[in-house]
């Protein structure tokens, strides 16, 4: 077993050689260095993942076996489709699109076979799936191109995948498209799927981004929280609370943050079944609500939900502690507790440069520039060489701390 | 939905090897040369610091 790490020079060269675009990726190689197969990403449970690795080593449905079948019979749609998926998995959307287009050329009407789609494993024609995948890939281009998915929803208005097409487009129209185009899109999306809470939430978030029309955004967010469940409900209340803040209605924003916390406390699993280090909804909800409380001028409520008591209950999760320290450093309040959190992060994750940049930030807020400098220098010493912007940013922070320290003296 | 959880994969690879992960020490070319002499395939793990 060989490991290549992108931040190391030798590892980066291997990433480049195999054109790896995501981690984790596991690739199986023949002894001559040719590619047998690959698995990109990780889907629990671990047993299923291990079964996938075993299957690849046995040569079942590998890239190599599919490429050999394709060479023998280029008209086999199932093989073409599976090969395209292999390249899609590897984020090589250009190669995948070429193969999907071959599927469409051989079966333009979608009558020559089906494949399983989604969690419910519904049967969908290779052609419909290929068109959707081409459209979904176009959304990950820079800039994203929604045209293929727009065409897809017109061609397959009642298809199995149409809702997923709208969801994919929702990310683009929610953040990047022109305001007028976004409004038209969300009107269409919510019109076609009036019970789809995420459509209303996406639109409400777009209003938040545009900072208008606020009353419309509030109505959309209210509709979203009625319809969505679980983590999305918490996100819905967060959006609603921020919209009330935008409107200047601090009282309503505080009420909404209260509801957010209540929604996050809805039981999902027995507390004893949740490991202490696992991020649970309450851990995420507390900073969301605290931000609203703080912006609404209620630091007392922010402290009550996300103060020292929260810290004491979550001392084993470095990510949660790091966000806590950063939050209070930004607020310029509760700094002793933020410092305790930041120090604990360096114990839990001593090899991460982020641990020390967080500690440095808190010390800067406390105007303890000697300690801030020590922490930043430690961060610089362990930060990866790649990408170079990381060390450059820390170096700039060091200069800034030195200047502040000199000014203080 | 794919989740990029590098640590989980490393743990999984550990279980695959039924022991601690003993990553090959040396270059990839050396790993492939060794695989050739032993008639084995190479598992190449691409990872990044989190």
Interface residues (C-beta under 8 A of the other chain):
Chain A: X1 X2 X3 X4 X5 X6 X7 X10 X11 X14 X15 X18 X20 X22 X23 X24 X25 X26 X27 X28 X29 X30 X31 X32 X33 X36 X40 X41 X42 X43 X44 X46 X49 X50 X53 X57 X352 X384
Chain B: X1 X2 X3 X4 X5 X6 X8 X9 X11 X12 X13 X15 X16 X17 X21 X22 X23 X24 X27 X28 X31 X32 X35 X36 X39 X40 X41 X42 X43 X44 X45 X46 X47 X48 X49 X50
